[in-house]
Amino acid sequence: MASYVLLLKEFESKDAVIYRFGPNENSLGKMELNKLTRKVTEIEAIPDENIPSKFYFDRAAQRLAVCLIREGGVFPERTAFES
């Protein structure tokens, strides 16, 4: 099964980055990555009860981990998880 998760950066500081995430620009939740603790937290679930927010959150968190670790802490304005 193929999956696609869109991530749009909303805010970034030296300590944290906040992204909107979801299947498309019309259905987005919100998450935060604390750069110091490396903890990812869901701030808002995707507002559509027919869309499994945890499914998209888990994959978006994987993408942010790649940005933090493999890509040296570079967080683009727009990115995606694709598999």
Secondary structure, DSSP 8 states (H G I E B T S, - for coil): ---EEEEEEEEE-SSEEEEEEEEETTEEEEEEEETTTTEEEEEE--S-TTS-HHHHHHHHHHHHHHHHHTTTT---SEEEEE-
